[in-house]
Amino acid sequence: MRFTRTRSMMAAGASSALMAAALTSGTVVASDNNVVTQQMINEDAMHTDRVTSYGMGPHHQRYSSLDQINHDTVSGLVPAWAFSFGGEQQRGQETQALIHEGVMYITGSYSRMWALDAKSGEMLWSYEHRLPDGISPCCDVVNRGAAIYDDLVIFGTLDAMMVAVDRETGRVRWREKIADYQAGYSYTAAPLIANDLLIHGNSGGEFGAVGMVTARDPRTGEMVWERPVVEGHVGTLPDGSESMTGELNATWEGETWKQGGGAPWLGGSYDPELNLIYIGTGNPAPWNAHARPGDNLYTSTRLALDADTGEIVWHYQPTPNDHWDYDGVNEMVLFDLDYDGETVKAAATADRNGFFYVLDRENGALLSATKFVNEVSWAEGVDLETGRPIETGNRPGNPADTEGDEGESVVARPAFLGGKNWNHMSYSQRTGLFYIPSNEWEMEIWNEPVTYRRGAAFLGAGFTIKPVYDDKVGVMRAMDPKTGEIKFEVPNRTPLWSSVLTTAGGLVFYGTPEGYLKAICDETGEEMWKFQTGSGVVGQPVTWEMDGEQYITVASGWGGAVPLWGGEIGPLVSHITQGGMMWTFKLADIQTAAAR
Ligand code: CA
């Protein structure tokens, strides 16, 4: 009898600690707090004593109701501790910390991971993934974070593996291959826990990788469902049966879909009530769009997937037949929108292509599309009836139309690094505004003939990125999602490449390549505090409370795509030194006392 009971609990997904308790007492007891459940992740944004998910909650708002650090007290914000990632090779620290039961879990460049005492910064364990020669990360050796679930911490590696380690010891519990790194696949995003599944995409859009979203049992790594995001490819359903994505050759000609790209290389968000996973897909391959006529679904697209089956419930494609490597991976932030007197379950996303889209997240209906950067050359707007861009004809020419190898070039704005890249915006419940880390730049782009070769870059394009303005590239913008109005702008000399955090203390935190973690007023943009971390900040600030004190933490360590791909932006950032530090702040004691 007891055996049967245990079996049925396993089927219901009970945790091992909970099962052990049930076996001894015969009744289900309150779950062990140290075991991370789907419910804890779903409610992450409501609990200020922890950060159990990437995005600070499955809605990815990156907003905290903590207000101990506020306009009056922020001047007393000082370092509590710092931790060095060590190693000879620094580069690109884009991680977001997770914090649970006094332990911080962080990832670093070259597929490394650590557990730290969140109070002292002391290291509890480290994991260094053994990387083979011949990996192909397009855009630096970064990692953006892990997921925690049950007693595991799980992350993806540059050789396209998922690795789960024991949260207490750092010992490997399972390892699964996502795809073949020798064919150009890699992984840098934080995986998502949704519907008690581990959800991840893949990277490799510059190598003709085929985009795929995969769901696994987080405890074992076993695949549950798999959904290719390029029409014509065949996915797997939870019962083992197969179904084609889209309709063969509906939006791709001939065999062009076979190496069609679309890598979902950034993580997704999740609505537990609708049980939908929201994830974006990368550029179609190759970049040269003359080689693949048609809309090229579902590349450069936002998708809503049924978390039970992985089937595509709806899609919205901001850039059909993408010709500029605008990708479509940027995060969808879920929020409630007052729209025509009703509250709509909405999602907002700021695309690399320069437009800020608000969608009904139940059905994908487009509610608004507004430019969030000054300079957009490829489209003059978006037709709200059809959802399609109104293009200006700013596409590079076909190499077949000119003599020699190069087609006619154009100058396009934004540059392919985007009006906003991967680094996440934040939605403040206090102001109802989005805070977008945007950039103003342009590119000269031209096409070249290209054929697919496994493991080699598959672009068929050449390009040079240039600044648009003399005095700034980065612009922090506060955007009203109801009106599309920009409430304020804060310029930055170099490109913004860090995520954003907002708090009920009326503050917006973000980092700069100049090395600062900054706090600005969420209503005016006035700078209220900054701290020099010693290297460029391209990490992701989060906040939590511990023993009555509010903490802020962020990774410092210059790198990422800008120094590798930035073209004429290079001289602006070439003096920035590399690093690898986790900086953690709290109020000096006297300030804490004053705030209480
Ligand atoms: Ca791309």
Residues whose N, C-alpha, C, O or C-beta is under 5 A from the ligand:
A	BS01	CA	G205 G282 N283 D325 D327
